[in-house]
Amino acid sequence: MLTKEIKTSALELNVIDRIHLAEIILDSLDKTDEQIEKIWVKESENRYQAYKEGRVKGIPLEQIRARIKK
């Protein structure tokens, strides 16, 4: 029942304090896995290098927007 008690207490806070509490909780959930981050950095570097070397072609933003709208 601790969760229910925390919820009740949190909802009694003023708006500013609830916002701060929400930010603290969200920040605690936003942890980056360093291993995954390293893998993505390497992947993005590889993709950029391939683009610079002409092994991959870019797609115009207008085309991407058109695909999204479909």
C-alpha positions as CSV (number, residue, x, y, z in Angstrom):
1,M,0.0,0.0,0.0
2,L,3.0,2.3,0.0
3,T,2.4,3.2,-3.6
4,K,-1.2,4.3,-2.8
5,E,0.1,6.4,0.1
6,I,2.7,8.1,-2.0
7,K,0.1,8.8,-4.7
8,T,-2.2,10.3,-2.2
9,S,0.5,12.5,-0.7
10,A,1.8,13.5,-4.1
11,L,-1.6,14.6,-5.3
12,E,-1.9,16.9,-2.2
13,L,1.2,18.8,-3.3
14,N,0.8,22.2,-5.0
15,V,1.2,22.2,-8.8
16,I,4.8,23.4,-8.8
17,D,5.9,20.7,-6.3
18,R,4.0,18.0,-8.4
19,I,5.9,19.2,-11.5
20,H,9.2,18.9,-9.7
21,L,8.3,15.5,-8.4
22,A,7.3,14.4,-11.9
23,E,10.6,15.7,-13.3
24,I,12.6,13.8,-10.6
25,I,10.7,10.6,-11.3
26,L,11.1,10.9,-15.1
27,D,14.8,11.7,-14.8
28,S,15.3,8.6,-12.7
29,L,13.8,6.5,-15.5
30,D,15.9,8.1,-18.2
31,K,19.1,6.1,-17.6
32,T,21.3,5.5,-20.7
33,D,22.8,2.1,-21.1
34,E,26.4,2.9,-21.9
35,Q,27.0,-0.3,-23.9
36,I,24.0,0.4,-26.1
37,E,25.0,4.1,-26.4
38,K,28.5,3.0,-27.7
39,I,26.9,0.7,-30.2
40,W,24.7,3.4,-31.5
41,V,27.6,5.9,-31.7
42,K,29.6,3.4,-33.8
43,E,26.6,2.7,-36.0
44,S,25.9,6.4,-36.7
45,E,29.6,7.0,-37.4
46,N,29.6,4.0,-39.9
47,R,26.4,5.3,-41.6
48,Y,27.8,8.8,-41.9
49,Q,31.1,7.5,-43.3
50,A,29.2,5.4,-45.9
51,Y,27.2,8.5,-46.8
52,K,30.3,10.6,-47.2
53,E,31.9,7.9,-49.4
54,G,28.8,7.7,-51.6
55,R,28.0,4.1,-50.6
56,V,24.6,5.3,-49.3
57,K,22.4,8.0,-50.7
58,G,20.4,10.5,-48.7
59,I,16.6,10.9,-49.0
60,P,15.2,14.4,-49.4
61,L,13.1,15.6,-46.5
62,E,10.1,16.1,-48.7
63,Q,10.1,12.4,-49.6
64,I,10.3,11.4,-46.0
65,R,7.4,13.7,-45.1
66,A,5.3,12.3,-48.0
67,R,6.0,8.7,-46.8
68,I,4.9,9.6,-43.3
69,K,1.7,11.2,-44.4
70,K,0.7,7.9,-46.3
